[in-house]
Amino acid sequence: MQEIGKVLAQYVSAGQFDEFPKDIVDIAKKVVLRNIGTIFAGAKAEGCEAVVHQIREWGGKEEATILVYGGKVPAHNAALANSVMARALDFDDAMTPGMHLGASTVPAALAAAELNGGCSGRDFLAALMLGNELAARLNLDEHQYDGFDPTGVCAVFATAAIAGRILRLNVEQMLNALSLAFNRCAGSFQSNIDGALAVRLIQGFASQNGLVCAQLARRGLTGPKNYLTGTYGYFHLYGRDRSDPLVSAEGLGKKYESSKIIFKRYPSCAGTFSSTDAMLELIRHYDLAVDNVAHIDVTVTPYMHKLVGGQFVVGENPKVSAQFNIQYCVANVLLRRSSKLAHFDEGLVREPKIKEITEKISVFSSDALETRGHTAMDMCVKTVDGKDYCRSIDIASGFPGKPLSQEEHAAIFKDCIEYAANPSLSRNIDTMLSMTDRLEELKDVRVLTSLFQTNS
């Protein structure tokens, strides 16, 4: 049991690009594409510019680039800023029960590549896949997290591994980087429920901490070697002694937990996807009119109800409040017949008609739905003219079992770039798509950083 941490450190230190199957490589490329798109789309979202200003005020050695805004700062702070932008619109990739990986791992990898003085596309992808796989294996279930934010608790292992790999840490140093990262695990879903900007900051902290831990480990700083299975280790403190730690190292190099990464179809919390899917299906089949809807009942699992099932309140941060609320997402689709990035901008969130519709929506919790899956949901729409229209969803769009097509991935990327409203980016969409599709051919991934900054 005490060797598990070392086994995982050896895995992320020694793994090679050629060892990964094509489907996992393709997933990694899609993670890069999605998060480059969300960085640019989210760059001007509330709080992002403030974070950039604060980081510039901190100053320090010019090591890595702040994307979109331009300029170089210490690598860990560049990763912080870029991750906050990547998560700002909640359109990045994720894993159940709520861990967001790419919005931390991609900025961390880009920053580490600059800090290292360069990194080939193959090494970049290898580091990304190894880090994502490590975090996916350490990811816990919703009952174990019980309100801890999986991103803050678990994604930091991925960023530490990625930074350590790109910075060429040896096995002992990698073990220390991961065990130091354990001491940085933090984050609560209360931020999501309250609609706080801390949601995107937690994403940034996961990146920042990974870079810091890798660099400290390279300097010889040590962490607890039994950080996973010790008396007060990860599987006790966060896993609550409810899972077998040996599973985290089972089948290394043969089966891939990172295949379970979710690519969002809509720019909101994945917990809202089933209800969004159902509402869109009902509109498509029955052409439901807003004024003919008398009431909508939505039933979800207890976990989803706690996270996104509350009464919709605009709150201090309207975008976050809308992103993490089923009532808003259903009302938005009913009113606007789609779910787009612009629909979560403050002006549309505050539209009076939305409030009127949300008051017709009730969200319930049912333990029985858990047997059908994490995203199981039932919806029933009662109309003014006395009809009932119902839909049940077990697997939401973008989840394993219902993946997005290549065309959908490209379309979402284009939507992100167009939302950024920057002409220079729009002109380079095809170049960006091509470059991310052939990442392994790049001699130095720093070309991504130079291509994807606008100095705006």
C-alpha positions as CSV (number, residue, x, y, z in Angstrom):
1,M,0.0,0.0,0.0
2,Q,2.8,2.4,0.8
3,E,4.3,1.9,-2.6
4,I,1.2,3.2,-4.6
5,G,2.4,6.8,-4.5
6,K,5.8,5.7,-5.9
7,V,4.3,3.5,-8.6
8,L,2.2,6.4,-9.8
9,A,5.2,8.7,-9.7
10,Q,7.2,6.2,-11.8
11,Y,4.3,6.0,-14.2
12,V,4.1,9.7,-14.9
13,S,7.9,10.0,-15.0
14,A,8.5,7.1,-17.5
15,G,5.4,7.1,-19.8
16,Q,5.9,7.8,-23.4
17,F,3.7,9.3,-26.2
18,D,3.8,6.1,-28.3
19,E,2.4,4.0,-25.4
20,F,-1.0,5.8,-25.6
21,P,-3.7,4.5,-27.9
22,K,-5.1,6.8,-30.6
23,D,-8.4,7.5,-28.9
24,I,-6.6,8.8,-25.8
25,V,-4.3,11.0,-27.9
26,D,-7.4,12.3,-29.7
27,I,-9.0,13.2,-26.4
28,A,-5.9,15.0,-25.3
29,K,-6.0,17.1,-28.5
30,K,-9.6,17.9,-27.9
31,V,-8.8,19.0,-24.4
32,V,-6.2,21.4,-25.8
33,L,-8.5,22.7,-28.5
34,R,-11.4,23.2,-26.1
35,N,-9.4,25.1,-23.5
36,I,-7.6,27.3,-26.0
37,G,-11.1,28.3,-27.1
38,T,-12.4,28.9,-23.7
39,I,-9.4,31.0,-22.7
40,F,-10.1,33.4,-25.4
41,A,-13.9,33.4,-25.0
42,G,-13.6,33.9,-21.2
43,A,-10.8,36.4,-21.2
44,K,-13.1,39.4,-20.7
45,A,-15.4,37.7,-18.2
46,E,-15.9,39.2,-14.8
47,G,-12.9,39.0,-12.6
48,C,-10.4,37.9,-15.3
49,E,-9.0,41.3,-16.0
50,A,-8.7,42.0,-12.3
51,V,-6.7,38.8,-11.8
52,V,-4.4,39.8,-14.7
53,H,-3.9,43.3,-13.1
54,Q,-3.1,41.8,-9.7
55,I,-0.6,39.4,-11.2
56,R,1.1,42.1,-13.1
57,E,1.3,44.2,-9.9
58,W,3.0,41.3,-8.2
59,G,5.6,41.3,-10.9
60,G,8.5,38.9,-10.9
61,K,10.6,37.0,-13.3
62,E,9.3,37.0,-16.9
63,E,8.9,33.2,-17.5
64,A,5.5,32.5,-19.2
65,T,2.9,34.4,-21.1
66,I,-0.5,35.6,-20.0
67,L,-2.6,34.7,-23.0
68,V,-4.8,37.3,-24.7
69,Y,-3.6,40.1,-22.5
70,G,0.1,39.5,-23.3
71,G,3.2,40.0,-21.3
72,K,5.3,37.5,-19.2
73,V,5.2,36.8,-15.5
74,P,6.4,34.0,-13.3
75,A,5.2,30.7,-14.7
76,H,2.9,29.8,-11.8
77,N,1.1,33.1,-12.0
78,A,0.7,32.9,-15.8
79,A,-0.9,29.5,-15.2
80,L,-3.2,31.0,-12.6
81,A,-4.4,33.8,-15.0
82,N,-4.9,31.5,-18.0
83,S,-6.8,28.9,-16.0
84,V,-9.1,31.5,-14.6
85,M,-9.9,32.6,-18.2
86,A,-10.3,29.0,-19.3
87,R,-12.9,28.2,-16.6
88,A,-14.7,31.6,-16.6
89,L,-17.5,30.6,-19.0
90,D,-17.8,27.0,-17.6
91,F,-17.4,25.6,-21.2
92,D,-14.3,23.6,-20.6
93,D,-14.0,19.8,-20.2
94,A,-14.9,18.0,-17.0
95,M,-15.2,14.7,-15.3
96,T,-17.9,13.4,-13.0
97,P,-18.6,14.2,-10.2
98,G,-17.3,17.7,-11.1
99,M,-13.6,17.8,-11.6
100,H,-12.4,20.2,-14.4
101,L,-9.1,19.1,-15.8
102,G,-8.2,20.8,-19.0
103,A,-8.8,24.4,-17.7
104,S,-5.9,23.7,-15.3
105,T,-3.8,21.1,-17.2
106,V,-3.5,23.0,-20.5
107,P,-2.4,26.3,-19.0
108,A,-0.1,24.5,-16.6
109,A,1.5,22.6,-19.5
110,L,1.9,25.8,-21.6
111,A,3.5,27.7,-18.7
112,A,5.8,24.8,-17.9
113,A,6.9,24.6,-21.6
114,E,7.9,28.2,-21.6
115,L,9.6,27.8,-18.2
116,N,11.5,24.9,-19.6
117,G,12.7,26.8,-22.6
118,G,10.6,24.7,-25.0
119,C,8.9,21.4,-25.3
120,S,8.1,19.3,-28.4
121,G,4.5,18.5,-29.2
122,R,5.0,14.8,-28.5
123,D,6.4,15.6,-25.0
124,F,3.7,18.1,-24.4
125,L,0.9,15.6,-25.2
126,A,2.6,12.9,-23.2
127,A,2.8,15.1,-20.2
128,L,-0.8,16.1,-20.6
129,M,-2.1,12.6,-21.0
130,L,-0.1,11.3,-18.1
131,G,-1.3,14.1,-15.8
132,N,-4.9,13.7,-16.9
133,E,-4.7,10.0,-16.3
134,L,-3.2,10.4,-12.9
135,A,-5.9,12.8,-11.7
136,A,-8.7,10.6,-13.3
137,R,-7.4,7.6,-11.3
138,L,-7.3,9.6,-8.0
139,N,-10.7,11.1,-8.7
140,L,-13.3,10.2,-6.1
141,D,-17.1,9.8,-6.1
142,E,-19.6,12.4,-5.1
143,H,-20.3,10.8,-1.7
144,Q,-16.6,10.8,-0.8
145,Y,-16.1,14.4,-1.9
146,D,-19.3,15.4,-0.1
147,G,-19.1,19.1,-1.0
148,F,-15.3,19.4,-1.6
149,D,-14.7,20.7,-5.1
150,P,-13.1,17.8,-7.0
151,T,-11.1,20.4,-9.1
152,G,-9.4,21.9,-6.1
153,V,-8.9,18.6,-4.4
154,C,-7.7,16.4,-7.4
155,A,-6.7,18.5,-10.4
156,V,-3.6,19.7,-8.6
157,F,-2.1,16.2,-8.9
158,A,-2.4,16.5,-12.7
159,T,-0.8,19.9,-12.9
160,A,2.1,18.9,-10.6
161,A,2.7,15.8,-12.7
162,I,2.5,17.7,-16.0
163,A,4.9,20.4,-14.8
164,G,7.2,17.9,-13.3
165,R,7.3,15.9,-16.4
166,I,8.0,18.9,-18.7
167,L,10.7,20.1,-16.2
168,R,12.2,16.6,-16.3
169,L,11.9,15.7,-12.7
170,N,13.3,12.3,-11.7
171,V,11.1,9.7,-10.0
172,E,12.1,10.8,-6.5
173,Q,11.4,14.5,-7.3
174,M,8.1,13.6,-9.0
175,L,7.0,11.7,-5.9
176,N,7.8,14.8,-3.8
177,A,6.0,17.1,-6.3
178,L,2.8,15.0,-6.0
179,S,3.1,14.7,-2.3
180,L,3.6,18.4,-1.9
181,A,0.5,18.9,-4.2
182,F,-1.4,16.8,-1.7
183,N,-0.8,19.5,0.8
184,R,-2.4,22.0,-1.5
185,C,-5.7,20.1,-2.0
186,A,-8.6,22.5,-1.3
187,G,-11.9,23.9,-2.6
188,S,-15.6,23.8,-1.8
189,F,-18.8,23.5,-3.9
190,Q,-20.2,26.3,-1.7
191,S,-18.6,28.7,-4.2
192,N,-20.7,27.2,-7.0
193,I,-23.9,27.3,-5.0
194,D,-23.4,30.9,-3.9
195,G,-22.4,31.9,-7.5
196,A,-19.0,33.2,-6.4
197,L,-16.1,34.0,-8.7
198,A,-14.1,31.7,-6.5
199,V,-15.2,28.9,-8.8
200,R,-12.8,30.0,-11.5
201,L,-10.1,31.0,-9.0
202,I,-10.1,27.4,-7.6
203,Q,-9.3,26.3,-11.2
204,G,-6.4,28.8,-11.2
205,F,-5.1,27.7,-7.8
206,A,-4.9,24.1,-9.1
207,S,-2.7,25.2,-11.9
208,Q,-0.6,27.6,-9.8
209,N,0.0,25.1,-7.1
210,G,1.1,22.4,-9.5
211,L,3.8,24.6,-11.0
212,V,5.0,25.7,-7.5
213,C,5.1,22.1,-6.2
214,A,7.1,20.8,-9.2
215,Q,9.6,23.6,-8.9
216,L,10.0,23.2,-5.1
217,A,10.5,19.4,-5.6
218,R,13.1,20.1,-8.2
219,R,14.9,22.1,-5.5
220,G,14.9,19.2,-3.1
221,L,11.8,20.0,-1.0
222,T,10.1,16.9,0.3
223,G,6.6,15.8,0.9
224,P,5.1,12.9,2.8
225,K,5.9,9.7,0.9
226,N,2.7,8.1,2.1
227,Y,0.5,11.0,0.9
228,L,-2.0,8.6,-0.6
229,T,-2.4,5.7,1.9
230,G,-0.9,7.1,5.2
231,T,-2.9,7.5,8.4
232,Y,-3.8,11.0,7.3
233,G,-3.3,10.5,3.6
234,Y,-5.5,11.3,0.6
235,F,-7.7,8.2,0.7
236,H,-8.4,8.7,4.4
237,L,-9.0,12.5,4.4
238,Y,-10.9,12.8,1.1
239,G,-11.7,9.2,0.2
240,R,-13.1,8.8,3.7
241,D,-11.7,5.2,3.8
242,R,-14.5,4.1,1.4
243,S,-12.4,3.0,-1.6
244,D,-9.5,0.6,-2.3
245,P,-6.3,2.7,-3.0
246,L,-4.9,-0.2,-5.0
247,V,-7.4,0.5,-7.7
248,S,-5.7,3.8,-8.5
249,A,-2.7,1.9,-9.8
250,E,-4.5,-1.0,-11.4
251,G,-4.0,-1.6,-15.2
252,L,-1.6,1.3,-15.7
253,G,-0.9,1.6,-19.4
254,K,-3.7,-0.8,-20.3
255,K,-6.9,0.9,-19.3
256,Y,-7.4,4.6,-19.3
257,E,-9.7,6.4,-16.8
258,S,-9.1,9.7,-18.8
259,S,-11.3,8.2,-21.5
260,K,-14.2,9.4,-19.2
261,I,-13.5,13.1,-19.8
262,I,-16.6,15.0,-20.7
263,F,-16.7,17.6,-23.4
264,K,-19.5,20.1,-22.8
265,R,-22.1,20.7,-25.4
266,Y,-23.5,23.7,-23.4
267,P,-21.7,26.6,-21.6
268,S,-23.0,25.7,-18.1
269,C,-22.4,23.2,-15.3
270,A,-22.6,19.6,-16.6
271,G,-25.2,19.0,-14.0
272,T,-27.7,21.1,-16.1
273,F,-27.1,19.2,-19.3
274,S,-29.7,16.5,-19.0
275,S,-32.5,19.0,-18.4
276,T,-31.1,21.2,-21.2
277,D,-31.1,18.1,-23.5
278,A,-34.7,17.2,-22.5
279,M,-36.0,20.8,-23.0
280,L,-34.4,21.0,-26.5
281,E,-35.8,17.6,-27.5
282,L,-39.3,18.6,-26.4
283,I,-39.1,21.9,-28.3
284,R,-37.9,20.1,-31.4
285,H,-40.6,17.4,-31.3
286,Y,-43.6,19.5,-30.1
287,D,-42.6,23.1,-30.9
288,L,-43.5,24.2,-27.4
289,A,-44.4,27.8,-27.1
290,V,-43.3,29.8,-24.0
291,D,-46.8,31.2,-23.3
292,N,-48.3,27.7,-23.6
293,V,-46.2,26.3,-20.8
294,A,-48.0,26.2,-17.4
295,H,-45.4,24.3,-15.3
296,I,-42.3,22.2,-15.6
297,D,-41.2,19.5,-13.2
298,V,-37.6,18.4,-13.2
299,T,-36.3,15.5,-11.1
300,V,-32.6,14.8,-10.6
301,T,-30.3,12.8,-8.4
302,P,-29.7,14.2,-4.8
303,Y,-26.1,15.2,-5.7
304,M,-27.2,17.2,-8.7
305,H,-30.1,18.8,-6.8
306,K,-27.7,20.1,-4.1
307,L,-25.3,21.5,-6.8
308,V,-27.7,23.0,-9.4
309,G,-31.2,22.4,-8.2
310,G,-31.8,25.4,-6.0
311,Q,-34.1,28.3,-6.6
312,F,-32.7,30.7,-9.2
313,V,-31.4,34.0,-7.8
314,V,-29.4,36.4,-10.0
315,G,-27.1,37.2,-7.1
316,E,-23.8,39.1,-7.1
317,N,-22.4,37.2,-10.1
318,P,-25.3,36.6,-12.6
319,K,-23.2,34.5,-15.0
320,V,-22.1,32.0,-12.3
321,S,-25.6,31.9,-10.8
322,A,-27.0,31.0,-14.2
323,Q,-24.3,28.5,-15.1
324,F,-25.1,26.5,-12.0
325,N,-28.8,26.5,-12.0
326,I,-31.3,24.1,-13.7
327,Q,-34.2,26.5,-13.5
328,Y,-32.2,29.2,-15.5
329,C,-30.9,26.7,-18.1
330,V,-34.3,25.3,-18.8
331,A,-36.0,28.7,-18.9
332,N,-33.2,29.9,-21.2
333,V,-33.8,27.1,-23.7
334,L,-37.5,27.5,-23.6
335,L,-37.2,31.2,-24.3
336,R,-34.3,31.3,-26.7
337,R,-34.5,27.8,-28.3
338,S,-30.8,27.1,-27.7
339,S,-28.0,27.3,-25.1
340,K,-25.3,29.7,-26.3
341,L,-22.4,31.6,-24.6
342,A,-24.2,34.9,-24.9
343,H,-27.2,33.5,-23.1
344,F,-25.2,33.6,-19.8
345,D,-24.2,37.3,-20.1
346,E,-25.6,39.5,-17.4
347,G,-28.0,41.4,-19.6
348,L,-29.8,38.2,-20.8
349,V,-29.6,36.6,-17.4
350,R,-31.5,39.6,-15.9
351,E,-34.2,39.6,-18.6
352,P,-37.6,39.8,-16.9
353,K,-39.1,37.0,-19.0
354,I,-36.5,34.6,-17.6
355,K,-37.6,35.3,-14.1
356,E,-41.2,34.7,-15.1
357,I,-40.4,31.3,-16.6
358,T,-38.1,30.1,-13.7
359,E,-41.1,30.6,-11.4
360,K,-42.9,27.9,-13.3
361,I,-40.1,25.4,-12.9
362,S,-39.8,23.1,-9.9
363,V,-36.7,20.9,-9.3
364,F,-37.0,17.8,-7.2
365,S,-34.6,15.2,-5.9
366,S,-35.0,11.4,-6.1
367,D,-32.7,8.7,-4.7
368,A,-34.2,6.3,-7.3
369,L,-32.5,8.1,-10.2
370,E,-29.0,7.2,-8.9
371,T,-29.5,3.6,-10.2
372,R,-29.8,5.1,-13.8
373,G,-26.6,7.1,-13.7
374,H,-24.9,10.3,-12.6
375,T,-26.8,12.5,-15.1
376,A,-30.2,10.8,-14.9
377,M,-33.2,13.2,-15.1
378,D,-36.9,13.2,-15.6
379,M,-38.8,16.2,-17.0
380,C,-42.6,16.7,-17.4
381,V,-44.0,19.9,-19.0
382,K,-47.6,20.7,-18.4
383,T,-49.2,23.1,-20.9
384,V,-51.9,25.7,-20.6
385,D,-54.1,23.7,-23.0
386,G,-54.0,20.6,-20.7
387,K,-51.3,18.5,-22.3
388,D,-48.3,16.7,-20.7
389,Y,-45.0,16.3,-22.5
390,C,-42.3,14.2,-20.7
391,R,-38.7,13.2,-21.3
392,S,-36.2,11.0,-19.4
393,I,-32.5,11.3,-19.9
394,D,-29.9,8.9,-18.5
395,I,-26.7,10.0,-20.3
396,A,-26.3,13.7,-21.0
397,S,-24.7,15.0,-24.2
398,G,-20.9,15.1,-24.2
399,F,-20.7,12.3,-21.5
400,P,-19.1,8.9,-22.2
401,G,-21.7,7.0,-24.1
402,K,-23.0,10.1,-25.9
403,P,-19.9,11.8,-27.3
404,L,-19.7,14.9,-29.4
405,S,-18.8,14.6,-33.1
406,Q,-15.6,16.0,-34.6
407,E,-17.8,18.6,-36.3
408,E,-19.4,19.6,-33.0
409,H,-16.0,20.0,-31.4
410,A,-14.9,22.3,-34.3
411,A,-18.2,24.2,-34.2
412,I,-17.9,24.9,-30.4
413,F,-14.3,26.1,-30.9
414,K,-15.5,28.5,-33.6
415,D,-18.3,29.7,-31.3
416,C,-15.7,30.4,-28.6
417,I,-13.5,32.4,-30.9
418,E,-16.4,34.3,-32.4
419,Y,-17.6,35.1,-28.9
420,A,-14.2,36.6,-28.1
421,A,-15.0,39.1,-30.9
422,N,-11.4,39.5,-32.0
423,P,-10.9,39.8,-35.8
424,S,-7.3,38.5,-35.7
425,L,-8.4,35.4,-33.9
426,S,-11.3,34.8,-36.3
427,R,-8.9,35.0,-39.3
428,N,-6.8,32.2,-37.7
429,I,-9.5,29.7,-36.8
430,D,-8.5,27.2,-39.5
431,T,-4.8,27.5,-38.6
432,M,-5.7,26.9,-34.9
433,L,-7.8,23.9,-35.7
434,S,-5.1,22.4,-37.9
435,M,-2.3,23.1,-35.4
436,T,-4.0,21.4,-32.5
437,D,-5.0,18.4,-34.7
438,R,-1.3,17.8,-35.4
439,L,0.2,18.8,-32.1
440,E,2.6,15.8,-32.0
441,E,4.3,17.2,-35.1
442,L,5.3,20.5,-33.5
443,K,8.9,20.9,-32.7
444,D,8.1,23.4,-30.0
445,V,4.7,24.0,-28.5
446,R,5.7,27.6,-27.7
447,V,4.4,28.4,-31.2
448,L,0.9,27.9,-29.7
449,T,1.6,30.6,-27.2
450,S,2.8,33.0,-29.8
451,L,-0.1,32.3,-32.2
452,F,-2.8,32.5,-29.5
453,Q,-2.0,35.8,-27.9
454,T,-3.5,39.1,-29.1
455,N,-1.8,41.6,-26.8
456,S,-5.2,43.2,-26.3
